Amino acid sequence: MTDAGDAIEALRWRDEILGVLFWLRGEEIMHAASVSELGGFLVAEAGVLEYHLERLTAEGLLLRDDDIDETDNTRYALSPNGIREGGRVFADDFAELTGSAHGECGPGCSCNRHGAGACQVPIG
């Protein structure tokens, strides 16, 4: 793979991991996850996930729980910067589903005077 291909792949994994960890945290499913737990959400070999989790930890986006749990798995959680980035990724990924629809716009929207066709709020 080229250097550009490696960089794109690293960005893809960054967004995938941060988005999943943000979702798991937001839904109160789990605050931190091990490689094996993330493997249930992200299709990858354990070594690939561990490599990217460690890379994101070194970048300050994840925190590693070095306490070994009963299954001897290190767990990873979002750092404050990871929470911000994970939230951005999650919002970008689900913008079509969470965006405003006509009728959710404010009183200053031109649709209030000129009908739905003039609505300034983008619809999906």
Buried (B, 14 or more C-beta within 10 A) or exposed (E): EEEEEEEEEBEEBBBBBBBBBBBBBEEEEBEBBBBEBBBEBBEBEEEBBBBBBBBBBEEEBBBBBEEEEEEEBBBBBBBEEBBBBBBBBBEEBEEEEEEBEBEEBEEEBEBEEEEEEEBEBEEE
